[in-house]
Structure formats: C-alpha cells, structure tokens
Amino acid sequence: METFNPAVLRTSADALPEIVFTPPNDNAAAQRVSRMRQQGLLRQLYRGVYTSNLNAEDADVVRRNWSRILDYLAPGCVLSHRSAFDSRPKNGLAYISRAEGRRDLELPGLTFKGLVKPSLGPLTNTERPGAADVPYQGFYVSSQARAYLENLTADKRMAPRQLPRTEIEERLEKLITLRGARAANALRDDAREVAERLGLEAEFKTLDRFIGAMLGTHSARVLGSRVALARAHGLPYDPQRVELFEKIAAQLRNQDFPDVPEPARKGSAREVFAFVESYFSNYIEGTTFTVEEAEDIVFHGRIIPNRSEDSHDIKGTFDATLRNPFYGETPQKAEDFLAWLQRANALVMQARKDKHPGEWKLDANQAGSTLFVLPELVPETLRKAWSMMPLLEQPMQRALFAMFVVSETHPFTDGNGRTSRLLMNAFLSQHGQCRIIIPTVFREDYLLSLKAISHQGDATAYMRAMGIGQAWASELNYEVDVPEMNRQLDECNAKKEDTRVFRLLSPKTRQPMSAERWPPKDLPEGEGAGT
C-alpha cells in the first residue's frame, strides 16, 4: 500500500498528492497530517484519509481513488460478488468480503459493504491457479470461479450483492462463444475447488447445471436467459448486435426518405448503370482498375494479365447487379434471406476459391477495432435481424437496414461489402427507386458513417451519406457510352482518392454534394435528391 511520506509535508501544498493517508504506527507523521488539516491544506474524508484537492467534491475524489482508499482501510480484503465482475464500485457501492474488521465503510459518495467471517479471506495457494483470488494493490479481487459462485447463492439476503441470474447465464454464454467449451470446463474445475474451500457446494451444482445446459449435456430447463437458451438449443446469436439492429431499425423507421426514381431500368442505360455501380463497389474494396480496363473486362470479356481473380470480381459484381434474382428480387422470409446472401456472395466471389465463396466464414474477422459477429453466431444473428424487417415500410428504410446488417455481421470470408450493397440496391430496384452508388471520393464518408453506427449506435451520418449516394447516382446521364460516362465521372471528381483536396460534385450543378443538402427541401416530383 502506498502511504503518505511525511517528508512531503515540508513541501508546498501544490506538491501534495490528491489523497493523503495517516501512516500507521507513526505518531509524528500523524501529528504533521493533523497540522496540515488545521492549516486548511487537507480535508478529512474518513478517519486517516484526507484530500489536498480542496476545490473538488469529496465524492469525486473518493471515486477516483477508491482502490487506494480500500487498500488503506481494508488491507487483505476481497472485492467480491457483483463487484468482482464490475471491477469497480457501481452506483456508489462496492461489495467486499474479509476475514476480520469492520463490516461497512461509508465515505462521501461511496460505501463498501462487507461480509466478515474468518473463512471469507482471500483464497491463495490453491491447487488450480484459476481458483486463486487475484491480488491487486493491497487487496484481492475474487477469481472468476469464486465470483460466479458468489453470485449464485440462493440466500435472498445476498440478492443486492449479486448480478441477476440471467446476466450470469449471459456471461457464461459469452465465455463459451469467445473461448469455447474448454474454457467453460476449466472454469467448472476451478469452481469445484473454490466450492470445497468456501463451502459453496450448492452454488457449484447450479453453475455445473448452467454450463452443462449450454454445452448440451444437461437439460435447458434450468436456464432463463434468451441468449443462453438459444445456445442450449443450438441457435446461438450475438445479443449485442441484435440490440444494435433493433436500435438502428427504430431510427430508420422514424426517417422519411424522398422518392428518387431509378433513372436507368432497361436497355443500354441499365448496363451502363450496372457498370458504374460494380466499378465503384469493387474499388471500395481495393479491386482497382481504370475505367477502360473495367470496360474491357465487363463488355469484351477480357481478363487482365496477372489479375484474373480481380477481373472476375468486377465481372461477377456486374452480372449480379444487372440481372435478377439479384437486381430487384428480395428475400421474403428469414431462410430466403440467408440463401440470397450465400448465392450472391458465391457469384461475386466465384473466382476466389480460397475465400470459400457463398459459405459462412469459419474464422473471426474484423476491421480496425471492430470485431464482427463470430462465425458460429452468424446464421441466427441474421435470422434475428430479418425478424425486424416488417417494422420498416419504405424501400430506402429496408435497403439501408439490410445493408448495415450484412456489413456489421460480415458473414463471409470476403466480399461482404459487395454482397451487402447488392442486397441494399435490390430493395431499391424492387420498388423502382434509384440504386445507391458510392464513388471513390465519397468512400471515406461512407465508411465513417458505418463506423459511427458500430461504435455509437447513431445512424444519422449513415442515412445522410446514403441519401447523398442515391441523389448523386440519380443525376448521372446513363444514356451514353462508357467513355462519355467516364468524362462525367471525371467532372464530378468521382474517381479522386484525395478527399482533402477533392469533393464529390453534383453531375447537374457541379456544386459539392454535402450533408446540408440532404434531405432535400420541397423536392419536385421526379427530381433526384441533392440537385
């Protein structure tokens, strides 16, 4: 434990630490601390505990320094029960267990609620390392095994100290999801030793039944959590993602989107639109060609030397974009949804056999700090998301929801972005609405809007970005050949990569396409948004 050095008292008040403790068994130091208090340099928080931060609220000081205070007031205690999972005080309370000493310690804004019994001290020198409590500063934190057992005590008097049973089940389910059955069995073995040492045999039986039910060796009737029951029945899903999908569906449901008719639904114009869409959809994912090269691949069947797989990516996306079932036919029920995704991904990624096109991923994938849905949770997470689709009535609402669900789930090894955008645009074409194109210069806006949903649960930037992408796509003239389309793209800065210098321009007005211009005001019938 770090105690206050009396020598510090001879320095200026500004050099004092925020928390000062009276050193035990040092009368001289105690007297100096007392004088500092009398001089107005320290304020007492608890017996032997002072602060030099005279401008702060006492409760704030205690909250920042709770672990050092606990170390001083209750050395050797165990941060236990629900606090062992929280690893900090919550709602002004922290629960501890100790072999001796005061039961409760009340400080400004924080109370340590204790259980005092000779057998409740820290567990050390255990046969299994995982059964030992974890030392932290001068106290301990209950081992994971001990914490689970402490939270499963049937005594109603312990209820305030415990997490709800459903949360315990969900924590176990998450452990199995992230670390597998081996980790759950190791926890069970650790808990068996803890139970023997602390007399928690009844609690161990409950834990054993929970783990067994989730691993399929015990009856699922003991479980109450939806997530745990889903795993027990072989249908595990990602509850955090499902909660996020519910939140985003509600935001989309409350947003009205303008009617933006699809400008190219047949003939050569439809082909040119499909070409532009597939070109940029691949460019976003790093499959980059010049427009001239892409035209040769799509319209003349050319395979670029040494880039056979990339060439097939462009052609596969174009084929899916151009014709049904992927152009404008959408799933009708959950199983159709899963099958649609697998078929679309198989077509787009057909040349990359090492990526297992059309098959659910086998390994976890992530982008930056975002870890996508784990492989075993993919099918049921997608089914849960599909159940929310009836809440959305407008084509754009459904399109944006479907795209985000697939993007956030990332169900395939590769081609997730292209597959998600195909599904999005199928919902739009099904109702004669303009498909969305994300040009290269707008790529960062698009990706940042997805990140805002993943990390903040806010779809505002996403709705604006996709509205701009639709508005921009609606303004291009598709009754042209590819060279003329390339000229339009150049004039709009669409292919530029340096977003610090270039902005996406309107094909009609040559003015920047910006969030402030969407949604449009008093949009004339038949006009594209953002004009």
N, C-alpha and C positions, 0 to 999 in steps of 0.2 A: 504493500500500500504506500502511495506517495503522500507523505505528511508535510506539513509546513516547516520550512527551515527557519529557525528563529533569527538567523543572520539577516534574512530578508527584511526583518522589521527595521533594520537600520538604514534601509534604502528608502527612496521616495515612494509615496503611495501608488504612483503610476506603475511601479515595477511589481506590485503585489499580484499574485495570481488571483483569478476570479473567485476561487474557493480556497479558504484557509481553514485548516483543522488544528485544533489544540493537540500538540504531540502528547501521547500518553506517557505517564510517569516522568514528566519533566515540568516541575513546578515553576522553574524560572521562565521557561518558554510560555507557560500558561499565563503567567503574570504579564509578560510582554504583550501577548494577544489581548489580554484584558485592558491594558493601557491603550492599545490601538483602538479598541472599541470605544473607550471613554473619550478618545481624541476625535472620534467621528470618522475614523478611517475604515472601520469594519462594522458590519451589521450582522447580528446573530440570526441564523436560520433555524438552528436546532442546537441542543446542548453540544458544545465542542465544534460546531460547524458555523462558519462565518463567510460572508462575501465582502469583497472590496469593491464590487460593482454597485455603487450606491445609486446609480441612475436607472438601473434595471429593476423590473418587477421580480420579487423574490421567487415567484413560481417559475418564471422563465429561467432564472439562474439554476434552480433545482432541476428543471427538466434537462438543461444542457449538461449538467454534471451529476446526473442520478447515479451512474455506475461508481464514480469515485466516492460519493456520499454513502452508498450501500457498502462499499468496501470498508469504509471507516466505521460505520455504525453496526454492521453485522458481518464481520470478517468470518469466512468459512461457511456462510450460509449457501443455500442453493436457490437460484432463480428457477421456479418450478411451475407446474401446472400450465395454464394457458400462456403465462409469461415466458415459459421456456420456448414456445413456438414463436411468440411475438418478438422475443429477444430484446424487449424494452418495455417500459411502462406504457399503459394504454388507458385513456380516459381517466388519468390521474391515479391509477392503481398499478401496483406490481405485486406479484404473489411470490413469497419465499417460503422455504422450509429450512429449519435449523434444529440442531440438537439441543441447544440451550439459548437463553437470553430472552429479551422482550419479544412479545408476540407481534404487536403492531407498532410501526414507527410513522408518525404523522408530521410531515413537513409542509411548507407552503406549496399548494398545488399538487402534492403527491403523498400517497400513503402506501407504505409497504405492509401488506397484510401477510402475517406469518403463521405457520403451523410449527409448534415447538414440541419436539419429542426426541428422546435420545436416539431413536433409530432413524431419524429423518435427516441426519447429516449427509454429507456428500459420499457417494459410492466411489471408492478408489480401490486399486489393487484387485480388480476383477479378473476372472479367467478370460473373458472375452473383452477385447479393447472397446468394442462398441457398447458395452454395458456400463462403462465408467463415465461418471459425470465430467463435464468439460471445465477445466479451470479457466477463469477469466479474472484478471487483476487479482484481488484478494478473496473472491468468492467463486462459486461454481454455477454452471448452467446445467440443468438436467440433461442427461443423454437423451437421444431421440427415443430410445426404448422406454426410459423412465417417463418421459413426457407423455408418450401415448398412454401408458398405464395410468398415470396420474389423472389424465383427462377422461378415463373410462370408469372411474369409481362410481358405484351406484348410489352412494350416500347422498341424499338430496342436499345435505348441508354443504357439500362440496361444489354444488352447481355453479355458484358465482365464480369459482376459480377455474372452471372448465370451459373449453370450447364446446359448442353444440355437437352432438353425436354425428350429425350429417357432415359437419366440417371435418371431423376426424376421418370419416369414411372417404371424403373427397381428397384429403391429404394422402391417405393410403393409396387411393386410386392413382393419384398423380405420381407417387413414388413408383408404382408398378409401370405406369406409362413411360416415365423418363428413364428408369433404371432396370426395369424388368423384374421377373419373378425371383431371380436370385437375390436381389436387394431386399425384397419383401420377406423372403425366407431368412435372410441374415438378421433382419430386424426382429423377426419372431424368435430366433435363437438368442439374441441379446436380451429380449424382453423376458425370456424364460429365466435367465439368471437374475435379472433385476427383481422379478416377482418373488423368487426364492429368498433374496436378501431382504426385501422390504415387506414381505407378507402380502403381496398383491396377486395372489393366485387366481382369485375370481376375475380380476381385471384382465389377467393374461388369457383366461378362457374366452373372454369377449373379443380380445384382439385376435386370438387364434381363429375364431369363427369368422370375423370380418375378412381377414386375409384369405382364409380358405374359400370363402364365398366368392371373392373376386378372382381367385385363381381356378375356380371351378371344382373344388374338392369338398365344399360344404354347401348347404342349402343357402340360396339367396334370400330366404325369408327374413334373415336377421338384419338385412340392410334396409336403410330408409332413404339414402341419397339417390337421386335420379342418375347421377354420374356413376356411382358405384353399382347400381342395379344394371345399368347399361353394360358395364364391363362384365358383370356376372353372367349376363345373357349373351355375351359375345358381340355386343354392339357398342363398343366404347367410342366416345366422341370428345371433342375439345370444348369444355364448357366455357372457357374464356372467349373463344372465337364465336361460339353460338350467342353469347351475351352481347358481343360486339355487333354481330349481324342483326340482332334484334334492335339495337340502338340505331344502326345506320338505316335499317328499313323504316323506322319511325321518322327519321329525318327526311328521307326521300318521300315518304308518304305525305308529308306536310309541305312539299315543294311542288308548285305548279310549273310545268315546263311548256314553252311555246310550241305551237305546231310548226314544224320545219319540214316541208315535203321533200321527199327524196328526188333529186334533180336528174337522175340517170337510172332508169329502171329496165331498159331494154336496149338491144342493138349494140352498136359500136360504143355508144356513150357508156353503157353498162360495163363493157370490157375495160374502157379507159379508167372508169372509177375503180373497178376491181384492181387494176394495175397500180394505181396511186396508193390505194389502201394497203395492198400487200407489200408494196415497196417500202413504205414508211413503217409498217408493222414489223418488218424484218430489220429495218435499220435501227429501230429502238433496241432490239435485242443484240445488236452487234454484227448482224449479217449485212455488210455494206457493199454495195455495188454502185457504179454510176447508173444514171437513168438509161443510158444507151446499152449498157451491159444487161440490165434487167429487162429491157425491151427485147433484146436478142433471146434471152432465156425464156420469157413468157410467150412471146408471139412467134418466135422462129425455132424454138426447141434447142437452142444452143446450150451446151454445157461448158462453162468457163474452165479452161485448163487449170488443173490442180485445185479446183474449188467445186468439185462435183456435189458434195453434200450441201454446200451453201446454195448452189444453183437449184437443187431440188427443194430447198427450204422456200425459196422465192416462188417456184412453180407450184409447190404444194399449197402454200397460202393462197395464191391466186386462184387455183382450182376450187378451193373451199369457199372463197369469197364470191366467186362468180355464179355458182350454181347451187340449187337445192340438193341435199337437205340442209346444207349449212348456210345458204344465202338468206333464206327467210322462213324456214320451218323451225319451230322451237319445241322443246320438250313439253309434255302435257302432265307428267307426274314424276315423282322422285326417281324411279328406276330409269325412266326415259332420259332424265337429266344426266344421270351417271353414264348411261350408254352413249348419249350425244357427245359428251366430253371426250370419252375414250375414242370414239370414231373420228372426231375432228382432230384430236391430237395425233392419231395414227396416220391420218392423211397429211397433215402439215409436216410431221417429223419422219415420214416414211423412209427417207434415205439414211437416217441415223440409227441403225440397228443397235448400236451400243447404248443408246438412250432409251431403249425399250418403248418405242412409240405406242401410245394407246394403252399402256399398262400403268397401274398406280405405282408410285415411287416405292422403292424398297429402303432407301436411306433418307434421313432427315436432310432438309435443305434450308438455306437461309440467305438473306440479302442484307449485308451490313449487320446491324444489331437485331434485325427482325428474324426470329426463328419461326418458320411456317409450321403448319399443322403436321404433327408426327405421322409417319406412314400408316400405322395401324388405326389411326383415328380418322383418316380421310373419308372413307365411304359414308360413315354415319354422320360425320360433321356436315358433309354435303347434303345428306337427306334432311337433317335438321334445318339447314338453311333454306332448302326448297319449300319446306312447310310454311315459310313466311311469305312466299311469293303471292298468295292470294290477297295479302294486305295491300299490294301495290296495283294500282289500276292503270296508270298512264304508261305507254310504251317506254318512255325515257326512264321512268322510275324503275321499271323492271329491268331494263337494259343495264343501267348503272349498278343496280344491286347485283345482278348476275355476274357482271364483270368483276366487281370487287370481291365477291365470294370466292370465285375461282382464283383470282390473283392472291388473295390472302391465304387461301388453303394451299395453293401450289401443289396440286395433286400428282403432277408428273415430274419425271427427272429433268425434262427440258421441254420447251415450247409452251410453258404455262401462260406467258403474256399473250402470245399469238392466239392461243386457244380461247383465252378469256375475252379478247377483243372480238373474235369471231362470234362468240355467243352474244355479246353485247349488241353487235350490229345486226344479228339475226332477229332479235326482238324489235329493232327499229324497222328493218325492211319488211317484217311481217305486217306492219301497220302503215306502210308507205312513208315512214319517216326517214329523214336523211341520216345516213350512216355517219359515224364519227371517225375522223382521221386525225392522228397525232403526228404532225410533221416534225422533222428533226429539231428545228429551232424551238419547238414547244415541248420537247421531251422532258426537260427539267421541271417545268410547271406540272406536267402530268405525274411524274414520279414523286415529286414533293407533295402533291395532293394525296396520293396514296399513302405516303408516309404519315401524313397528318391524321389520316383515319386510323392507321395501325397503332400509332403511339398516343394519340389524343382523343380518338373516338369522335372526331369532328369531320363531317362530310362537306362542309361549306366550300372549301377550296376545290374539292373534287368535283362538286356539281358545277362550279363556275368553269373549271378547266375543261370539263367535258362539254359544257354548253358552248364554249368558245370553239372547241374542236369541231363540233357539229355545225356551228354557224359558218366557220371558215370553209369546211368541206362543201356546204350548200352554195357557196358563192363562186366556186370554180366552174369554168365552162368545159363540159366534158364532150361536147360535140366537135372535137378536134382530134388530130393525130398526136402521137406521143411527143414528137419534137415540139409542137406548139404547146402541149401541156407542160413540157419541161421549161419552156420560156415563162409560162405563168408562175411556175414554182419558183423560178429564179427571181422574178419581180416581187414575189411575196416573202422572200428570204427563207422559204420553207426548208431548204436543204442546208442552211447555215448551221454550224455547230457551236460557234462562239456566241453564247447568249448574252455576254457582257456588252457586245457591240451591236448585235442584230436582234430585232424583234419581229415577230410574225405580223405580216401586214394583210389587210383585207384585200382579196382579189379584185373587189369592185372599187373601193375608195383609195386603196394604197395607204390607209391610215392604220396605226397599230391596233391589233385585236387585243383588248385588255379586259380585265375582270370588271372594270367600271362600266363596260358596255354590255354586260350581261347580268341578269336577263334584260332583254330589250324593252323599251318603253313604247307602248302603243304600236306593237308590231303590225304592219299592214298585212292583210290576208295574202298568203302565197309568198311573202318575202322571207328571206332567211334571216335568222337572228344574227346580230352583230354587224349588220350592214350600215 
